[in-house]
Amino acid sequence: MTAASSAFDPDEHTFNLVTKPTKDALDALTPKAAHEYRAFKTDYLDWLAAMGKNPHRRRGYADTTLEQISIKTDQIFRWLWDTEGRYTLQFRPEDADDLMSEYARYDYTDANLLTFVKVIKRYFKYLRFEKGREYEWDCDVKLSEKQRTERDYLRRDEFAPLYNAALDHGSVRHYNQVTPEERDRIKAHLAQRFEKPKKNITPADFERANSYKVASLVGVTLDVGLRPIEVTRAVVTWVNQRDNTLDIPGDEATKSDNDWKCRLSDRSMRALGRWLDERKQYEKYAGTDALWLNRRGNPYESRTLNYLLDQLIEDSSIEPTGRDLTWYSLRHGVATAWANEEGLQHAREQLRHEKVETTMRYVHSSADERGEMANSLW
């Protein structure tokens, strides 16, 4: 980022750009290391402050979050230098795997380890948008599952922010609405994303970037609570545009032999309609009825869906606040919303449960909802 557009000035912030342990480590390395690392941190934190949370809407992080990211980033790079035995800024997905495997053996809580995971993902996001490196990474370390509580479901007031983030996911501004410099940067990003030479990026690729695939996937999941395996199995024939339903036949259903007809919202149907038209234009869908494939042309699975969800949460106004939000958190949130608004029986059918007792295990209540109920009792 240029100095004129700088959103982060080290002299205007209460925290140190480089922590003392990191300064000491740099002093023991090459003479130029301290200057180069300081320049990197300034550029990185500048990007985080200006647009790190949602690059497309140019929304950045608050100072308190920047400070925590800065401290953890220093710790990560000190580990890298110690491991490599030299100064480097090349921190790659395989390095992230090694770091998390090592830290998992230390006396860190899962909450602390999850903080490292988030910081690493933010750094790789920076590399994607600013350096054109298409790093995709998810932590392989099995962090212990917390007991399912109200913290682990997506709340109803978070549905819309998540869907809006899905609409914006991967989108770019119109080809003719950007400056030549902005267009050049976007072309570099799309060249990496679509794995083609930058010189071959056309206005059609700008349109292709504004896809309805993720919006339709998230919209349908927020309507019917799709399990990861159902996303994997979903085919075009499940979409009933006449009745606005998702029709899952018994021989393709999960944990059931029944046929299911699940109601879809008008919003999701509009996104699905646009996606079905768009889907016909892509070669990777030729010869397959799969409704959604990931960027590499493979069916989605739990890991890739959780990675996608992490990206969407990063780009939204949703604050996890200690919750371990996974794709199944959406299903729990959908069950809770349906049960609270329409009753358990409707929730059971929409969630495709054979027994209402199963649905009850998915339903949660928040402290705010209980507070409203307590005040309304007498």
URFEN-V394331 format. One record per residue. SS is DSSP state (~ for helix, > for strand, _ for the rest). PHI is phi in degrees with one decimal (* if undefined). Layout:
# URFEN-V394331
ss=SS phi=PHI
ss=SS phi=PHI
This chain:
# URFEN-V394331
ss=_ phi=*
ss=_ phi=-77.6
ss=~ phi=-62.9
ss=~ phi=-64.8
ss=~ phi=-103.6
ss=_ phi=-60.2
ss=_ phi=-106.5
ss=_ phi=-128.1
ss=_ phi=-118.2
ss=~ phi=-54.1
ss=~ phi=-76.6
ss=~ phi=-101.9
ss=_ phi=-114.0
ss=_ phi=-78.9
ss=_ phi=-101.5
ss=_ phi=-75.8
ss=_ phi=-60.7
ss=_ phi=-128.0
ss=_ phi=-71.5
ss=~ phi=-60.2
ss=~ phi=-58.4
ss=~ phi=-73.4
ss=~ phi=-59.1
ss=~ phi=-63.0
ss=~ phi=-65.6
ss=~ phi=-67.1
ss=~ phi=-61.6
ss=_ phi=-85.3
ss=_ phi=-103.0
ss=_ phi=-71.9
ss=_ phi=-59.2
ss=_ phi=-83.8
ss=~ phi=-61.3
ss=~ phi=-61.6
ss=~ phi=-64.7
ss=~ phi=-66.9
ss=~ phi=-67.6
ss=~ phi=-63.6
ss=~ phi=-64.7
ss=~ phi=-61.7
ss=~ phi=-62.7
ss=~ phi=-62.9
ss=~ phi=-65.4
ss=~ phi=-65.2
ss=~ phi=-68.3
ss=~ phi=-61.5
ss=~ phi=-65.5
ss=~ phi=-61.1
ss=~ phi=-70.5
ss=~ phi=-85.1
ss=~ phi=-153.7
ss=_ phi=-59.1
ss=_ phi=-74.7
ss=> phi=-146.8
ss=_ phi=-58.9
ss=_ phi=-71.4
ss=_ phi=-103.0
ss=_ phi=54.3
ss=> phi=-112.3
ss=_ phi=-109.5
ss=_ phi=-93.3
ss=_ phi=-74.3
ss=~ phi=-58.1
ss=~ phi=-62.8
ss=~ phi=-70.0
ss=~ phi=-58.9
ss=~ phi=-62.6
ss=~ phi=-65.2
ss=~ phi=-63.1
ss=~ phi=-62.2
ss=~ phi=-63.5
ss=~ phi=-66.6
ss=~ phi=-62.3
ss=~ phi=-58.6
ss=~ phi=-63.6
ss=~ phi=-63.3
ss=~ phi=-73.2
ss=~ phi=-62.1
ss=~ phi=-61.0
ss=~ phi=-62.6
ss=~ phi=-64.7
ss=~ phi=-66.7
ss=~ phi=-69.3
ss=~ phi=-80.0
ss=_ phi=74.1
ss=_ phi=-162.2
ss=_ phi=-81.6
ss=_ phi=-160.5
ss=_ phi=-110.6
ss=_ phi=-87.7
ss=_ phi=-104.0
ss=_ phi=-112.7
ss=~ phi=-54.6
ss=~ phi=-66.8
ss=~ phi=-67.3
ss=~ phi=-61.5
ss=~ phi=-60.8
ss=~ phi=-64.7
ss=~ phi=-62.2
ss=~ phi=-66.9
ss=~ phi=-64.1
ss=~ phi=-70.8
ss=~ phi=-65.6
ss=_ phi=-65.9
ss=_ phi=-84.8
ss=_ phi=-84.4
ss=_ phi=-87.4
ss=_ phi=-97.2
ss=_ phi=-76.7
ss=~ phi=-61.7
ss=~ phi=-62.6
ss=~ phi=-68.0
ss=~ phi=-62.8
ss=~ phi=-64.6
ss=~ phi=-64.0
ss=~ phi=-62.4
ss=~ phi=-58.3
ss=~ phi=-64.0
ss=~ phi=-64.7
ss=~ phi=-62.5
ss=~ phi=-65.0
ss=~ phi=-66.0
ss=~ phi=-65.9
ss=~ phi=-65.5
ss=~ phi=-63.9
ss=~ phi=-59.0
ss=~ phi=-64.2
ss=~ phi=-64.8
ss=~ phi=-81.3
ss=~ phi=-99.5
ss=~ phi=-116.5
ss=_ phi=72.8
ss=_ phi=-98.1
ss=_ phi=-84.7
ss=_ phi=-80.9
ss=_ phi=-120.4
ss=_ phi=-147.1
ss=_ phi=-137.6
ss=_ phi=-69.7
ss=_ phi=-87.2
ss=_ phi=-68.8
ss=_ phi=-81.4
ss=_ phi=-82.6
ss=_ phi=-62.5
ss=_ phi=-74.7
ss=_ phi=-75.1
ss=_ phi=-60.8
ss=_ phi=-62.1
ss=_ phi=-131.9
ss=~ phi=-61.1
ss=~ phi=-69.4
ss=~ phi=-99.5
ss=_ phi=-126.2
ss=_ phi=-79.5
ss=_ phi=-77.5
ss=~ phi=-59.3
ss=~ phi=-73.0
ss=~ phi=-99.6
ss=~ phi=-61.0
ss=~ phi=-63.0
ss=~ phi=-58.8
ss=~ phi=-67.1
ss=~ phi=-65.0
ss=~ phi=-63.5
ss=~ phi=-65.1
ss=~ phi=-65.8
ss=~ phi=-61.8
ss=~ phi=-84.5
ss=_ phi=-58.3
ss=_ phi=74.6
ss=_ phi=-75.4
ss=_ phi=-133.6
ss=_ phi=-71.0
ss=_ phi=-60.1
ss=~ phi=-52.0
ss=~ phi=-91.6
ss=~ phi=-110.2
ss=_ phi=-126.5
ss=_ phi=-73.8
ss=~ phi=-55.6
ss=~ phi=-67.3
ss=~ phi=-64.5
ss=~ phi=-62.2
ss=~ phi=-64.2
ss=~ phi=-65.9
ss=~ phi=-65.3
ss=~ phi=-60.2
ss=~ phi=-62.6
ss=~ phi=-64.6
ss=~ phi=-69.6
ss=~ phi=-61.7
ss=~ phi=-67.7
ss=~ phi=-65.5
ss=~ phi=-98.4
ss=_ phi=54.9
ss=_ phi=-144.5
ss=_ phi=-59.7
ss=~ phi=-58.1
ss=~ phi=-66.6
ss=~ phi=-95.2
ss=_ phi=-72.5
ss=_ phi=-121.0
ss=~ phi=-55.1
ss=~ phi=-64.0
ss=~ phi=-69.4
ss=~ phi=-64.0
ss=~ phi=-67.2
ss=~ phi=-61.2
ss=~ phi=-64.7
ss=_ phi=-90.9
ss=_ phi=-85.0
ss=_ phi=-99.3
ss=~ phi=-61.2
ss=~ phi=-67.5
ss=~ phi=-61.7
ss=~ phi=-68.2
ss=~ phi=-63.2
ss=~ phi=-69.3
ss=~ phi=-59.5
ss=~ phi=-63.6
ss=~ phi=-64.6
ss=~ phi=-72.1
ss=~ phi=-86.9
ss=~ phi=-123.2
ss=_ phi=63.1
ss=_ phi=-58.2
ss=_ phi=-74.1
ss=~ phi=-54.5
ss=~ phi=-65.5
ss=~ phi=-73.4
ss=~ phi=-63.7
ss=~ phi=-61.2
ss=~ phi=-85.8
ss=_ phi=-57.5
ss=> phi=-127.3
ss=~ phi=-58.9
ss=~ phi=-68.3
ss=~ phi=-70.3
ss=> phi=-80.9
ss=> phi=-105.8
ss=_ phi=-73.9
ss=_ phi=-72.5
ss=_ phi=-99.6
ss=_ phi=57.5
ss=> phi=-134.7
ss=> phi=-106.6
ss=> phi=-102.5
ss=> phi=-106.6
ss=_ phi=-68.4
ss=~ phi=-58.0
ss=~ phi=-76.2
ss=~ phi=-117.1
ss=_ phi=-74.9
ss=_ phi=-102.3
ss=_ phi=58.6
ss=_ phi=-167.6
ss=_ phi=-107.9
ss=_ phi=-86.5
ss=_ phi=-79.4
ss=> phi=-125.4
ss=> phi=-122.9
ss=> phi=-104.9
ss=> phi=-71.2
ss=_ phi=-112.2
ss=_ phi=-72.3
ss=~ phi=-60.1
ss=~ phi=-61.9
ss=~ phi=-67.1
ss=~ phi=-65.7
ss=~ phi=-64.3
ss=~ phi=-65.1
ss=~ phi=-63.6
ss=~ phi=-60.1
ss=~ phi=-67.3
ss=~ phi=-67.4
ss=~ phi=-62.3
ss=~ phi=-68.7
ss=~ phi=-67.2
ss=~ phi=-56.1
ss=_ phi=-65.5
ss=_ phi=-85.5
ss=_ phi=-103.0
ss=~ phi=-62.7
ss=~ phi=-66.8
ss=~ phi=-94.3
ss=_ phi=-68.0
ss=_ phi=83.0
ss=_ phi=-135.9
ss=_ phi=-94.5
ss=> phi=-53.4
ss=_ phi=-73.9
ss=_ phi=-135.2
ss=> phi=-123.9
ss=_ phi=-77.4
ss=_ phi=-59.6
ss=_ phi=-91.3
ss=_ phi=83.4
ss=_ phi=-107.3
ss=> phi=-63.3
ss=_ phi=-67.6
ss=_ phi=-138.9
ss=~ phi=-53.6
ss=~ phi=-62.7
ss=~ phi=-71.2
ss=~ phi=-69.4
ss=~ phi=-65.2
ss=~ phi=-64.0
ss=~ phi=-61.2
ss=~ phi=-61.6
ss=~ phi=-58.1
ss=~ phi=-63.8
ss=~ phi=-65.8
ss=~ phi=-63.8
ss=~ phi=-59.2
ss=_ phi=-87.6
ss=_ phi=-111.0
ss=_ phi=-90.7
ss=_ phi=-70.9
ss=_ phi=-111.5
ss=_ phi=-59.3
ss=_ phi=42.4
ss=_ phi=89.6
ss=_ phi=-76.9
ss=_ phi=-96.7
ss=_ phi=-82.1
ss=_ phi=-122.7
ss=~ phi=-59.2
ss=~ phi=-68.9
ss=~ phi=-63.8
ss=~ phi=-66.1
ss=~ phi=-63.4
ss=~ phi=-63.4
ss=~ phi=-66.2
ss=~ phi=-64.2
ss=~ phi=-59.6
ss=~ phi=-63.8
ss=~ phi=-63.6
ss=~ phi=-66.0
ss=~ phi=-64.1
ss=~ phi=-69.9
ss=~ phi=-93.5
ss=~ phi=-118.2
ss=_ phi=103.0
ss=~ phi=-63.3
ss=~ phi=-65.2
ss=~ phi=-65.3
ss=~ phi=-61.8
ss=~ phi=-59.2
ss=~ phi=-69.8
ss=~ phi=-67.7
ss=~ phi=-88.5
ss=_ phi=65.9
ss=_ phi=-100.0
ss=_ phi=-70.4
ss=_ phi=-121.0
ss=~ phi=-66.8
ss=~ phi=-62.5
ss=~ phi=-65.2
ss=~ phi=-61.4
ss=~ phi=-59.8
ss=_ phi=-72.2
ss=_ phi=-93.3
ss=_ phi=-90.1
ss=_ phi=-125.8
ss=_ phi=-135.7
ss=_ phi=-95.8
ss=~ phi=-61.6
ss=~ phi=-63.9
ss=~ phi=-64.2
ss=~ phi=-67.3
ss=~ phi=-64.7
ss=~ phi=-63.7
ss=~ phi=-65.8
ss=~ phi=-61.1
ss=~ phi=-72.8
ss=~ phi=-93.9
ss=~ phi=-72.1
ss=_ phi=-156.7
